[in-house]
Amino acid sequence: MRWLLDRLGFLRTLLFSLPLIYVYTLVLGVGTLLVAPFDRRQRLLGGIGRLWARLILLTCFIRVEARGRENLEAGKHYVVVANHVSYIDIPALLVHLPAGARFMAKKSLFYIPLFGWYMRLTGHLPVRRAGAYGNARQVLQAMRYIRQGHSLVVFPEGGRSHTGRLEPFKPGMFLAGVKAGAPILPVTIVGSGRLLPRFRWHLRPGRVKIIISPPVETQGLKREDIEGLVARVHRTIEQNLAEAGQ
């Protein structure tokens, strides 16, 4: 019975979820190109991105529950540090993080027609796969984004976890946060790896939980404090995962 349900779920993904996602991306991608010249503040573009994310989650029968939204202060910008095990993480975060948040994403995504164009038009930051978070140029770009008043979303493991477990964090974007004086906001994503594991395209229905922990202030910190800051944030996310049974 379990085998049969698994095969039926794969057919649902192949014949229903993925075609609809392609349609959403096509229609909203074209909408992005039409709106972009007239939307200098990118409010409409941001709304299109959140609509795209909501439609994907709805189509995949995935419910996202966010806990700790009271830790977000209106009008404040953060370096959002999140664990990353699945492609589902991005739409889940888009729906629940502050409007105007920019993602650091691997450069190859920016070459995907329509989706990549949307990423460029809305100011998301492309990074090279290898060493991106330790690269001085990327740190300077991130600092500029933060100082312009944008929250920046980073996956400090350097991409999706290879093991499904929390991996060590690269320190580059923590340095950017310290230099820009922006708080570090630890965000824990629970359950997405079970719904869409790495290297698989079988989308399972279910629930994802996002835990937004209290921000860690960086005012007054120096370069020599980075190691302790990284360890503190890593420990916070690790504890949240352990408490959730991950």
MOLINCOR-V863376 format. One record per helix or strand of 2 or more residues. SS is the DSSP state (hx for helix, st for strand). FROM is the first residue (numbers start at 1). TO is the last residue. Records with the same first field share a line. If there is no record, write none. Layout:
SS=FROM-TO + FROM-TO
//
This chain:
hx=2-36 + 43-59 + 69-71 + 88-96 + 107-111 + 115-121 + 132-134 + 136-147 + 172-180 + 192-195 + 223-243
st=62-67 + 78-82 + 102-106 + 125-127 + 152-154 + 183-190 + 206-212
//
